[in-house]
Amino acid sequence: MSTPELHWFKSSYSDSSNGNDCIEVAPTPTTVHVRDSKNASGPRLTLTPEAWGDFVTYASQS
């Protein structure tokens, strides 16, 4: 079974005064992949869509 290619984009939730401080996300039907845009080949997080939604809700309250 092959893994489909992920399509990464900068998250609209990753906005700061420093344009280099951002994350990229690649959603699929069952997962949301998250990586540091400055280190695209580095570690990644894989979350359920529900966990990602909970995180975004929590982070937007800060």
ZILINHU-V583945 format. One record per residue. N is the residue number from 1. SS is DSSP state (H for helix, E for strand, L for the rest). Layout:
BEGIN
n = [N | N]
ss = [SS | SS]
END
This chain:
BEGIN
n = [1 | 2 | 3 | 4 | 5 | 6 | 7 | 8 | 9 | 10 | 11 | 12 | 13 | 14 | 15 | 16 | 17 | 18 | 19 | 20 | 21 | 22 | 23 | 24 | 25 | 26 | 27 | 28 | 29 | 30 | 31 | 32 | 33 | 34 | 35 | 36 | 37 | 38 | 39 | 40 | 41 | 42 | 43 | 44 | 45 | 46 | 47 | 48 | 49 | 50 | 51 | 52 | 53 | 54 | 55 | 56 | 57 | 58 | 59 | 60 | 61 | 62]
ss = [L | L | L | L | L | L | L | L | E | E | L | L | L | L | L | L | L | L | L | L | L | L | E | E | E | E | E | L | L | L | L | E | E | E | E | E | L | L | L | L | L | L | L | E | E | E | E | L | H | H | H | H | H | H | H | H | H | H | H | H | L | L]
END
